[in-house]
Amino acid sequence: MPADGMAPVTYTAVCERAGAWWEITVPELPSGRATQARKLSDVDATVKDLVALMTGTDPARIEVRKQIRGSAHDGAHATRSA
C-alpha cells in the first residue's frame, strides 16, 4: 500500500509487439487509450504516466498488470507490479 494509506488502483497493460516497439493498450481508460514502449521493462512506468495524465491518479497508487499478446507470449504471461 502506498505511503499515504490510499488503496492502490490496478490497470491492465495489454502489450503486443509491433516491430521494435511494444504497443500498449489500457482497456480501463476511455476509448482504451494506448501508448508504446521499447522494452517490456519500460511498460510499468509508461502506463503509470499515461494513467496519471488521463485520470489525475497519483502514480504511487497505480499498479500495472501486464498481459502479453502475440507469438510466443500469447496468453502465457501476466505480471503485476506496483
ABEGO torsion letter per residue (X at the ends): XBAAGBBBBBBBBBBBBBEABBBBBBAABBGGBBBBBABAAAAAAAAAAAAAAAAGBBAAABBBBBBBBEEAABGABBBBBX
